[in-house]
Every structure is written in C-alpha cells, then in structure tokens.
Amino acid sequence: MKILVGVKRVIDYNVKVRVKADGTGVETANVKMSMNPFDEIGVEEAVRLKEKGIATEIVAVSMGPAAAQETIRTALAMGADRGILVQTDAELQPLAVAKLFKALVAKESPQLVILGKQAIDDDCNQTGQMLAALLGWAQGTFASKVAPADGRLEVTREVDGGLETLSIALPAVVTTDLRLNEPRYASLPNIMKAKKKPIETLTPDALGVDPAPRLVTLKVAEPAKRLAGVKVKDVAELVDKLKNEAKVI
C-alpha cells in the first residue's frame, strides 16, 4: 500500500498570531513556521501502518513556497520515504489543494491519502472531503482510530454524539483528529538521514491545475478584547445585569 500524506506549512501553534496593520492578513515575516499539528498526526499514522507491514511507501506532499521543503524534511525525518513539493506563491484555497492532490493521485496511484482534518491557519476543514468527492473515493473524516481489516479500513470517527465506526473500501481518504495518536519526535540520526531522501518539485501548471483563488479576503481583524469580570453581591443583582446590561434574558 502506498500512502500520500499532506503536510502543510503553517505558523507554529506556540506563536501569537498578529494581524497586519492594514488588515490584509496575518504577519508571517520573521515568524516561526512548522508543520500543521493535524498533519503531524497523519504522518505518524502512516509511519505506524508501515511499521506494521501494511504500508510499503509513504510520500509526504506539501504545497506552497520553496520554504515548504523544510516541512517535508520534517515528515521525512519522522519516517516518510520521499517528498513532493508543489511549488507556488499563489494563495492556495481548499478546492485548489484538493484538485492538486487529485492530480498527484493520478500520478502516484496511492491506495490511501491521509490529511489533517483542518489546518490551524484557516481552519477550513474542507480539503479531505473535497478530495474524496473529486476522486469518488470513500472517506473517513475526524478519525480517532484506523484499523485495516480484510482489505478495508475500519475508521472510528469523532462525532458530536460520541464515536462512529465505519468500514470503508480502499482506495480512500482519511482525515485525522487529535486523539488518533501522539506524533513522535524526529531523532537526530533520522534528521540527518532525511537530508538524503529525495524531494520532487512540481508546479500547478505541470499538474494541469489552475490554483487561482475563488474567494477574496476583504479584511482580517483581531477578535474584540474580553472585558474584565465583575463581582455581584447576590442573585438579584446577577439577574439584573444579565437582563439589563448583557440582555441575554
């Protein structure tokens, strides 16, 4: 089984995001970048499937500027076999990413595509579902457990009411949730080995995909600052404030 794993380069989750003064976006200059945490979980799951002898090859895929090679190298150090960078400076929205992945699926013929359920920069939670629709493949989203069985995958999904277990046919698209696994740290020897693993660089044009954005961001603004809390003497005063100041009752 060949597995494609998506690895997106995003602002590190420990960094406080700052909005640009002109409101056109968030500040990324001189900001620490790292792999999207949900994608780290995806890489870890692919590596575990390979360690069990189920997967034979793991291909880490990233899309964006040349600096995204660093994100692929991280995936290679975690255990991926090779990488593909679809290099572009265009703003990539979920539909464009799904179309690029579809083109890569046609090129690589994997049996499984693993993506993070969402990226922590745009929080769209759309790419995996769009890709499955474009390919006509089965999908298991928000996965908290993945278990191969009889040529199929049993995927336990996190849903609003609890857990749902699906048996899906391969080939398939799986998107990872937080409780699927705990990603490993890349050891120094593996980081050194990753430098020798191949990364293929492609362009959207070479894949026959137009990545032009379909949505336009009009304005980006920080959320309003929370007001300090106040103490009340009794329930009557609390009810009065809820009714007359907060106007929630």
N, C-alpha and C positions, 0 to 999 in steps of 0.2 A: 504494500500500500504506500503510495506517495501522498504526502500531505503538504499543502500550501498553507502557510501561516502568515497572516498580516501583522506587521509591526509598524505602528505609526509613531513618528517623532513629535512629541508634544512638550509644552512647558512642564518642567518637573513638578510633581504634585506637592512638594515641600515649599515651592516658591509662591510668594504672594503676588497674584496677578495684578498688574497695574494697567489702567486704561490710558490710551494715548490722549494728550491734551486736546487734540482736535476731534476726538470721539470717533475716529475711523476704525479703531480696532484696539487690540491689546499690545503692550510693549513687549517685543521679543528680542530687541538688541541687547547684547551682553546679559542675556538671561539663560540660566542653566536649563538645558533640554534633556529629555530622557525618553525611554520607551513608555508608551501608554500602559498603565498598570494592568488593564484587562488583557492587553496583548501579551504581556509577560506571562500571564496565566495560560494563554493559548500556546505559547512556545513550550512552557513546562509540560502541558498536557500532551503535546506532540512528542516531546522527548520521552515521556513516560511510556507512550504507546510504542515507541521504537525500542525502549529498553525491555519491553515485554515481548518483543519479536513480532509485533503486529504491523508496525510501520517499517518501511525499508529506506525511505529517504524523506528528509524534511527540508523544504525550501522556504526560506524567510523572504517575504516580499514587503518592500516599503515604497511609498510614492511621495515625491516631493523634491526638494533641492538636493544638491550633491551632499550636503552635510548629513542627510538621512542615512548615508553609508555607516555612520557611527552606530545608529540604531540597529542596522543589520549585523554589524560586527558583534554587538551585544548578544543578539539572538544566536549567532554562530558560536560564541563563547559558551552559551547555555547548552548547546548541543545540536543546533541546526547544521545541515551538511553544506549548504550553499545558499547564496542570496541573489535576489533580483531587485534592482532599483529602477523604478520607472521615474526617470528624472524630468522634472518640470518645475518651473517657478510659478505656474498658474495656481490660482486658488482652487483646490480640489474639494468639491462637494460630494456628498454620499453617492449620488447617481453616477457621477463621473468615475468615482473609485470602483463602484460595482461593475461598470462597463469595462474598465481596465482589468479588473480581476477576471471577468468573463473571457476577455481576450487571452489572458495568461493561462486560464484553464484550458482553452483550446490549444494553446502551445505546449503546455506541460502535461496534460491529461492526468491530473491527480484524482484520487478516489475520495479525498476528504479535504475540505477547506475549513480552517479554524480561524475565526476572527474574534476580537474582543467585542462584547455586547455593545459597547459605545466607547468613544474617545472622550477623555476628560477635558478637552478644549472646547468642542462644540456640543457634546452631549446629545448628538443626533439619534443614536440607536436606530440606524436605518440601513447601513451598508449590507449587513448579513442577509437581511430579509430581501432587499432589492436584488442581491446577487442570486439568491436561491430562486427568485421569481424569473430572472433573466435566463438562468440555466435550466429551469424546470426541474430542479433537484429538490429532494426532501430537505427539511431544515429542522434543527433542534436549537432553539434560542434560549438564552438565560440558563445555560447548563451548569448544574452543580455536581453532576456525576455523569461520566461517559464510560460505558462498558460494552465492548464488542461482543457480539454473540451470534454465531451461525451466519456469518456474512452480513450481519446487520449491526446497527448500533442501538443500544438502549441508553437513552438520554433522559436523565432526571432534570426537570425544569423547575425553576423557582417562579411560582405564580402568586397572585395576590392572596389566594385562599390557602396556600401551602406549597405542596410539591405535586408535580405531574410527571409521570414516566411514559415516554414514547419509545416505540420500536420503529426505527426508520431504516429504509433501504439505502445502500450505498450506490452511487456517489451521493454525498450530502454536504450541507453547510452547517457548521456548529458555531454558535457564539457563546462565549464564556462568561460566567458570573463569578462573583468574588469567592464563593465557597467551593469552587471546583478543586482548587489545590493551593499550595503555598510555593511560589516560584523559588527556585534555587539561586544561590549566589554563584556567579561565574568564578571559578578558581583561577589563579594566576597562570598555571600551565595551559588551561583551556583558553584563556585570553590570548596567550602567545600563539597557540595553535590556530585560533580564529583568524589571525592575520594572514595565514597562508591559504585559507579557504576562499574559493572563487566567488566573486560578485559580478553578475552580468548587469550591464547598464543598458536600458532601453528607453525609448521615448514614446509618448502617446501616439505620435504620428506613425511610428513603426508598428504599433499595435492597431492602427486604424481607428483610433478613438479621439473624438474632439472633447477635451476636458473643460471647455468654456463654461463658466458658472451660469446657472439658470436663475439664481437668486441674487439679489443685491442687498448688501448690508447698508441700511440707511444711517444707523447711529448705534454706537456702543456706549453704555453708561454704567457706572457702578451702582449697586443697589443702595437705597437710602440707608443712612446710618440709623441703627436702632436707638431709640430714646432710653434714657435711664429709667429704671423702675421706681415706683413709689410705694410706700407703706400705707396701709389703711388701718383705721382704728377698729373697725368692726365690719360685719357682713353688710349692714345697711349702707355704709359708705362705699363698699366694693360694688354693690349692686347699682348705686347711684352713678359711679364713674363708668361702669360698663354700659349703663343706659344713656347717660347724657354726654359723656366725653368720647368713649370708644364707639358708642352707638351700635353695639353688637347684640343688644337685647331690647 
